[in-house]
C-alpha cells in the first residue's frame, strides 16, 4: 500500500503492496476480555492507552524509518552543501531503537485517540474523529492522502460495499481498549512501512484473547477499508515526524562538524559524519508548529495519565461528561482541575486524605525539617537524662 506523502519534504515510499487478501474467519472467544483500564471516556477528553501492551508498537520498521530520513536528507543535500559547505556522508541514515520506539508509540497514541473519539470503526465515524484529534489543517492533508489510497484499493466501488456490518452495539458497550488492541495489530500488518505478517497478527490475537466472539459485529469489526484508511493516516504522521527528527539530527551533526572545524580536529575536505537519529532528535518534534501540539499532549498524558479536561468548567462543558457518570466521578474530575490551577497550595493539603496522597507525591521526605528541641543533643548524649513512661 503506498501513497505519496504531502509533507513539506519529498519522501520516497517503499514499493506498493496489496493489503492482505485473505482474512481469518471470526473465532469464538473462550472467555470475555478483561480491560485493565476504563474503556469509557468523559466526552472527548483524550486518554492514554495502556503503557503495557503486547506486541510493542511496530507500525514503522527500522529499515523504512532509515529510508525516510535518508530520502529527505538526499533531497536537501545539494542545498545544504551550498549553504554550509559540508560534504554529506554517502551512507544511509540510521534511526536508533529508542527514537524508533518513540515515533511508534506516538502513532499508537494517535490510533487510540481516533478510536476513542469515533466510538465506532466506520469511515463515517472515523473521518471526523481524525479531524478532531489532528485539528483541521493537518487532518485535511492526512485524510486526503488516506482517501486517495482508499480509492486505489476500492477501484471505484462504493465504500459501503467494504464496510463492516452494522451492529446494534450501544455507545455504552463500546470498549475502546479492546478495539484499539485489535486495530493496532491490523494496521501493523497493513502498513507498508512495517514488517509484521498475518501470522504474527494471528499469534498475538490468540495470545491476548482478542478473537471476536460469535455475538460481536458492527462497531467492533475492523473492515479492510477501515484498516487501510487508518494505516495511511498513521504512515502519514509517522513519516512527517521522522522527517522532522532527521532534520534535527542533521542540524546537530552540522553543529558538531563546525565545532570540529574550529578546534582543528576536522578540515573542510572531510566528509560529514553519518546521520543517526537519536531520541533527543525525535523529541524535537515537540517544537514543530504542526506536529508539536500533538507530541506535547502525548508526552503530557504519559506523565499524567488522566483525561485532558478544560481549565475551567462552564455549565455547558459540564454537560459533556458521559451520561451515566456518578456525581462522585464528576466531582473528582473537577477537584483535579481546581488543584492543578491552584498549584497544589495549602488548600490541597487541607482536603480529604486522597487529595493529600496526590500532593505528597511531590514532597521529598528529606525536605521536611525535623522538630528540634533545646535539649535534644544532651538527651541523646547523656544516658538517663530523659525517661519515658508507659503512658506516653
C-alpha positions in Angstrom: 0.0 0.0 0.0 1.5 3.3 -1.0 0.7 6.9 -1.3 2.8 10.0 -1.7 3.2 12.0 1.4 2.0 15.6 1.4 4.6 16.8 3.9 6.8 19.7 3.0 9.7 17.4 2.2 9.5 14.9 -0.7 9.5 11.4 0.5 10.0 8.2 -1.4 7.8 5.4 -0.1 8.6 1.7 -0.2 7.1 -0.2 -3.2 3.4 -0.6 -3.2 2.0 -3.7 -1.6 -1.6 -5.0 -1.6 -3.4 -5.4 1.6 -3.8 -8.9 2.9 -6.4 -10.6 0.7 -7.4 -13.4 3.0 -8.6 -12.7 6.5 -9.4 -15.0 9.3 -13.0 -16.1 10.0 -14.2 -14.9 13.4 -13.4 -17.4 16.1 -15.4 -17.8 19.3 -13.9 -16.4 22.4 -13.3 -18.7 25.2 -13.7 -16.0 27.8 -14.6 -12.4 28.0 -11.9 -9.8 27.6 -11.0 -8.0 30.8 -9.8 -4.5 30.4 -7.2 -3.2 32.9 -8.2 0.4 32.1 -11.6 2.0 31.9 -12.9 1.9 28.3 -15.4 4.8 28.7 -14.3 8.4 28.5 -15.7 11.7 29.6 -16.9 13.4 26.5 -14.0 13.6 24.1 -11.3 14.1 26.8 -8.3 12.2 25.5 -6.7 9.5 27.5 -3.6 7.4 27.1 -3.6 3.7 26.1 -2.2 1.1 28.5 1.5 1.5 29.0 2.0 -2.2 28.8 0.7 -3.9 25.6 1.8 -6.9 23.5 3.3 -6.5 21.0 5.1 -3.2 21.2 4.0 -0.7 18.5 5.7 -1.5 15.2 3.9 0.5 12.5 7.3 1.6 11.1 10.3 -0.8 10.9 13.9 0.4 11.3 14.7 -0.1 7.6 11.7 2.0 6.5 12.5 4.7 9.1 16.1 4.9 7.8 14.9 5.2 4.2 12.5 8.0 5.1 15.2 10.1 6.8 17.8 9.3 4.0 15.4 10.3 1.2 14.6 13.6 2.9 18.3 14.2 3.5 19.2 13.4 0.0 16.6 15.8 -1.4 18.3 18.7 0.6 21.9 17.6 0.3 22.9 20.0 -2.5 21.2 22.9 -0.8 22.8 22.2 2.5 26.2 21.8 0.8 25.8 25.2 -0.9 24.8 26.8 2.4 27.3 25.2 4.8 30.0 23.7 2.5 29.8 20.3 4.2 30.1 17.2 2.1 27.3 14.8 3.1 28.1 11.2 4.1 27.4 8.6 1.5 25.9 6.2 4.0 22.2 5.9 4.7 20.9 7.5 7.8 20.2 5.4 10.9 17.3 5.7 13.4 18.2 4.5 16.8 15.9 1.9 18.6 15.0 4.5 21.2 13.9 7.0 18.5 12.0 4.4 16.6 10.2 3.4 19.7 9.2 7.0 20.4 7.6 7.5 16.9 5.8 4.2 17.0 4.4 4.9 20.5 3.3 8.3 19.3 1.4 6.6 16.5 -0.1 4.1 19.0 -1.4 7.0 21.0 -3.0 8.7 17.9 -4.7 5.5 16.9 -6.1 5.1 20.4 -7.4 8.7 20.3 -9.0 8.2 16.9 -11.0 5.2 18.2 -11.7 6.9 21.5 -13.4 9.8 19.7 -15.1 7.9 16.9 -16.6 5.2 19.1 -17.1 3.1 16.0 -15.0 1.5 13.3 -16.8 3.0 10.4 -15.3 5.5 7.9 -18.1 7.9 8.5 -17.3 8.0 12.2 -13.5 7.9 11.8 -13.1 10.9 9.4 -14.5 13.5 11.8 -12.6 11.8 14.7 -9.3 12.2 12.9 -10.2 15.8 12.2 -10.9 16.4 15.9 -7.7 14.8 17.1 -5.3 16.2 14.5 -7.1 19.6 14.0 -8.3 20.8 10.6 -5.2 21.8 8.7 -3.1 18.7 9.5 -6.1 16.4 9.3 -7.0 17.7 5.8 -3.7 16.6 4.3 -3.7 13.3 6.2 -7.3 12.4 5.2 -6.8 13.5 1.6 -3.8 11.2 1.5 -5.7 8.3 3.1 -8.8 8.8 0.8 -6.6 8.7 -2.3 -5.1 5.5 -1.1 -8.5 4.1 -0.3 -9.8 4.9 -3.8 -7.0 2.9 -5.3 -8.0 0.0 -3.1 -11.7 0.2 -3.8 -11.2 0.6 -7.5 -14.3 2.7 -8.0 -16.5 0.6 -5.8 -18.7 2.2 -3.1 -17.2 2.3 0.4 -20.3 0.7 1.9 -19.6 -2.5 0.0 -16.4 -2.9 2.1 -17.8 -1.7 5.3 -18.3 -3.9 8.3 -21.9 -5.0 9.1 -23.7 -2.6 11.3 -24.5 -3.9 14.7 -26.8 -2.8 17.4 -24.0 -2.0 19.9 -24.7 1.0 22.1 -22.2 3.6 22.9 -22.1 2.4 26.5 -20.9 -1.0 25.2 -18.0 0.5 23.2 -14.7 -1.0 24.5 -12.1 1.4 23.1 -9.2 -0.6 24.5 -10.3 -3.9 23.1 -11.0 -2.3 19.6 -7.6 -0.5 19.8 -5.7 -3.7 20.5 -7.3 -5.4 17.5 -7.0 -2.4 15.2 -3.3 -1.7 16.0 -2.5 -5.3 15.0 -4.4 -5.0 11.8 -2.7 -1.7 10.9 0.8 -3.1 11.6 0.1 -5.8 9.1 -1.3 -3.4 6.5 1.5 -0.9 7.0 3.9 -0.7 4.0 6.4 0.7 6.4 6.3 -2.2 8.9 7.3 -5.8 8.7 4.6 -7.6 10.7 3.0 -10.6 8.9 -0.5 -12.0 9.1 0.9 -15.0 11.1 2.1 -12.5 13.7 -1.3 -11.0 13.9 -2.9 -14.4 14.4 -0.4 -15.2 17.1 -0.9 -12.1 19.2 -4.7 -12.2 18.6 -4.8 -15.6 20.2 -2.3 -14.9 22.9 -4.1 -11.7 24.0 -7.5 -13.3 23.7 -8.7 -10.8 21.1 -10.6 -13.1 18.8 -14.1 -11.7 18.0 -16.9 -13.6 19.6 -19.8 -15.0 17.6 -22.1 -12.3 19.0 -19.8 -9.4 18.0 -20.5 -7.4 14.9 -20.7 -3.9 13.7 -18.7 -1.3 15.7 -16.0 -3.8 16.9 -15.2 -5.3 13.5 -12.3 -3.7 11.5 -13.0 -3.9 7.8 -10.2 -3.8 5.2 -11.3 -0.3 4.1 -11.1 1.0 7.6 -7.7 -0.7 8.2 -6.3 0.9 5.0 -7.7 4.3 5.9 -6.3 4.3 9.5 -2.9 2.8 8.4 -2.5 5.5 5.8 -3.1 8.2 8.4 -0.6 6.6 10.7 2.0 6.3 7.9 1.5 10.0 7.0 2.0 11.1 10.6 5.0 8.8 11.1 6.8 10.0 8.0 6.2 13.6 9.0 7.7 13.0 12.5 10.7 11.1 11.1 11.4 13.9 8.6 11.5 16.4 11.4 13.7 14.2 13.6 16.0 13.6 10.7 16.4 17.3 10.1 17.1 17.8 13.8 19.8 15.1 13.6 21.4 16.8 10.6 21.5 20.2 12.3 23.1 18.5 15.4 25.7 16.8 13.1 26.4 20.1 11.3 26.9 21.9 14.6 29.4 19.3 15.8 31.2 19.4 12.4 31.5 23.2 12.6 32.8 22.9 16.1 35.4 20.4 15.0 36.5 22.8 12.2 37.1 25.5 14.8 39.2 23.3 17.1 41.1 21.9 14.2 40.1 18.3 14.6 38.5 18.4 11.1 39.1 20.2 7.8 36.8 21.4 5.1 37.8 18.5 3.0 36.4 16.0 5.4 33.1 14.3 4.8 30.3 14.7 7.4 29.5 12.0 9.9 26.7 9.6 9.2 23.4 10.9 10.4 22.0 9.0 13.3 18.6 10.0 14.6 18.7 9.7 18.4 15.9 10.1 21.0 16.8 13.7 21.6 16.3 14.4 17.8 12.9 12.8 17.9 11.9 14.8 20.9 12.5 17.9 18.7 9.1 17.2 17.1 7.6 18.9 20.1 8.9 22.2 18.8 7.3 21.9 15.4 4.4 24.3 14.6 2.4 21.5 13.0 3.1 18.3 15.0 4.3 19.9 18.2 0.9 20.2 19.9 0.1 16.6 19.4 3.6 15.5 20.5 3.5 17.6 23.7 0.0 16.5 24.5 1.0 12.8 24.2 4.1 13.3 26.4 1.9 15.1 29.0 -0.6 12.3 29.0 2.2 9.8 29.7 3.4 11.8 32.7 -0.2 12.3 34.0 -2.4 9.6 32.6 -5.7 11.3 33.3 -8.2 12.8 30.8 -7.3 16.3 29.4 -10.0 18.5 30.9 -10.6 22.2 30.4 -9.1 24.6 32.9 -12.5 26.0 33.8 -15.8 24.2 33.5 -18.8 26.2 32.2 -22.3 24.8 32.6 -22.3 23.6 29.0 -18.9 21.9 29.2 -20.0 20.0 32.4 -22.9 18.6 30.3 -20.4 16.8 28.0 -19.5 14.3 30.7 -20.8 10.9 29.5 -24.3 10.1 30.6 -24.2 7.6 33.5 -21.2 9.1 35.3 -21.9 9.3 39.0 -21.8 12.6 40.8 -18.7 11.5 42.7 -16.8 10.8 39.4 -17.7 14.3 38.1 -16.7 15.8 41.4 -13.3 14.1 41.4 -12.6 15.4 37.9 -13.5 18.9 38.9 -11.3 18.6 42.0 -8.3 17.6 39.9 -8.7 20.7 37.7 -9.0 23.1 40.7 -6.0 21.6 42.3 -3.9 22.0 39.2 -4.9 25.6 38.8 -4.0 26.5 42.4 -0.6 24.8 42.1 -1.4 22.3 44.9 -1.2 25.1 47.5 -2.4 24.9 51.2 -5.9 24.2 50.1 -5.0 20.8 48.7 -3.3 19.8 52.0 -6.4 20.6 54.0 -8.7 18.4 51.9 -9.5 14.8 52.4 -6.9 12.0 52.5 -6.9 11.1 48.8 -6.1 14.7 47.9 -3.2 14.6 50.3 -1.8 11.5 48.7 -1.6 13.3 45.3 0.3 16.2 46.9 2.7 14.0 48.8 4.0 12.5 45.6 5.8 15.8 45.0 7.1 16.2 48.5 10.6 14.7 49.3 10.9 13.4 52.8 14.4 15.0 53.1 12.8 18.4 52.5 10.7 18.2 55.7 12.7 19.6 58.7 12.8 17.5 61.9 11.5 19.1 65.1 14.4 20.2 67.2 14.2 21.0 70.9 16.6 22.9 73.2 17.9 19.7 74.9 17.9 17.2 72.0 21.6 16.8 71.8 22.0 16.4 75.6 19.2 13.9 75.8 21.0 11.8 73.1 24.5 12.0 74.5 23.7 11.7 78.3 22.1 8.3 79.2 19.3 8.6 81.7 18.8 12.3 81.3 15.3 11.7 80.0 12.9 8.9 80.9 9.8 7.6 79.2 6.7 6.3 80.9 4.3 3.7 79.6 1.6 6.3 79.5 3.3 8.4 76.8 
